[in-house]
Amino acid sequence: MTSGTGKPIRVLIVDDQAMVRQGFTVLLGIQPDLEVVGDAKNGEGGIALAAELAPDVVLMDIRMPGIGGIEATRHITAAHPDMRVLVLTTFDLDEYVYDALRAGASGFLLKDASSEQLAEAVRVVAAGEALLAPVITRKLIAEFSRLDGKPRAPLRERVGDLTERETEVLALIAQGLSNAEIARHLFVAEQTVKTHVGRILVKLGLRDRTQAAVFAYESGLVRPSGY
């Protein structure tokens, strides 16, 4: 898989640990379809290099001195809507995961992931898909419950723009189901699900299915008490 232009997927690594940056550079460098174009040791550097190098995917550590990963992610996704951010975390239930997803991250990856998992995660995110594992879906639910849990009325009103089937698909996305799993659940073709997902993103003005999942919780379409 390439970036869609036939060229390698361009990756920027942002992490305050030199060994992590070097290790990921080596692991990704051996993949013929991936190219590490730069690395930064903090959020400030990540923001600057993202603008300068225009990578397809940014591997972003959350906890860094100065501007942290969440704020850097917010800056990058706002300035470069087509750029994907893949958050790096030490624990699968990192307390900042929810905030990172809300900031615009397209998914998360554990730092102890294998080289194969790392490369595949970059490819998945570069393709416009979301890396949203069930454990992170549960984290979203737990965080939403911990907060006031009140749906945002303006968001709820936007759900009304969706058809009944699109609303159903959005709810299943929020549960962490893949397109194939949604297709089996609804007894339709996977391509049909892809079409529904595409229309949902366009109608709601969302970037990917990760943002769609967050929207589903914050609009009240999916309530934590239901899971």
VENWOZI-V201620 format. One record per backbone hydrogen bond with DSSP energy under -1.0 kcal/mol. CO is the residue of the C=O (numbers start at 1). NH is the residue of the N-H. E is the energy in kcal/mol with one decimal. If there is no record, write none. Layout:
CO_NH_E, CO_NH_E
This chain:
7_3_-2.2, 9_35_-2.7, 10_56_-1.8, 10_57_-2.3, 11_37_-2.5, 12_59_-3.2, 13_40_-2.6, 14_61_-2.5, 17_21_-2.1, 18_22_-2.7, 19_23_-2.6, 20_24_-2.7, 21_25_-2.0, 22_26_-2.1, 23_27_-2.5, 24_28_-2.6, 25_29_-1.8, 26_30_-1.0, 28_31_-1.6, 31_34_-1.5, 33_9_-3.2, 35_11_-3.1, 38_13_-2.0, 40_15_-2.4, 42_46_-2.2, 43_47_-2.7, 44_48_-2.1, 45_49_-2.8, 46_50_-2.3, 47_51_-1.6, 48_52_-1.9, 49_53_-3.5, 50_54_-1.5, 56_84_-2.3, 57_12_-2.4, 58_86_-3.2, 59_14_-3.1, 60_88_-3.8, 62_69_-2.7, 67_43_-1.4, 68_72_-2.3, 69_73_-2.4, 70_74_-2.3, 71_75_-2.2, 72_76_-2.6, 73_77_-2.8, 74_78_-1.6, 75_79_-2.3, 76_80_-2.6, 80_83_-2.0, 84_58_-2.9, 85_106_-2.7, 86_60_-2.7, 87_109_-2.4, 88_62_-1.1, 89_111_-2.2, 91_94_-1.4, 94_97_-1.8, 96_100_-2.3, 97_101_-2.3, 98_102_-2.2, 99_103_-1.6, 100_105_-2.1, 101_104_-1.1, 106_131_-1.9, 107_87_-2.4, 109_89_-2.2, 110_113_-1.8, 114_118_-2.7, 115_119_-2.4, 116_120_-2.4, 117_121_-2.3, 118_122_-2.0, 119_123_-2.0, 120_124_-2.8, 121_125_-2.3, 122_126_-2.5, 123_127_-1.7, 124_129_-1.8, 125_128_-1.6, 130_132_-1.1, 131_108_-1.2, 133_136_-1.0, 133_137_-1.9, 134_138_-2.4, 135_139_-1.4, 136_140_-2.4, 137_141_-2.0, 138_142_-2.5, 139_143_-2.7, 140_144_-2.5, 141_145_-2.2, 142_146_-2.0, 143_147_-1.9, 152_156_-2.3, 153_157_-2.2, 154_158_-1.1, 158_161_-1.8, 159_162_-2.0, 163_167_-2.4, 164_168_-1.8, 165_169_-2.4, 166_170_-2.5, 167_171_-1.9, 168_172_-1.7, 169_173_-2.3, 170_174_-2.0, 172_177_-1.8, 173_176_-2.1, 178_182_-2.6, 179_183_-2.5, 180_184_-2.0, 181_185_-2.2, 182_186_-2.4, 183_187_-1.0, 183_188_-2.1, 189_193_-1.5, 190_194_-2.3, 191_195_-2.0, 192_196_-2.2, 193_197_-2.9, 194_198_-2.4, 195_199_-2.1, 196_200_-2.4, 197_201_-2.4, 198_202_-1.9, 199_203_-2.8, 200_204_-2.2, 201_206_-2.4, 208_212_-1.6, 209_213_-2.1, 210_214_-2.0, 211_215_-2.5, 212_216_-2.2, 213_217_-1.6, 214_218_-2.6, 215_219_-2.3, 216_222_-2.2, 218_152_-2.8, 223_226_-2.1, 224_227_-2.1
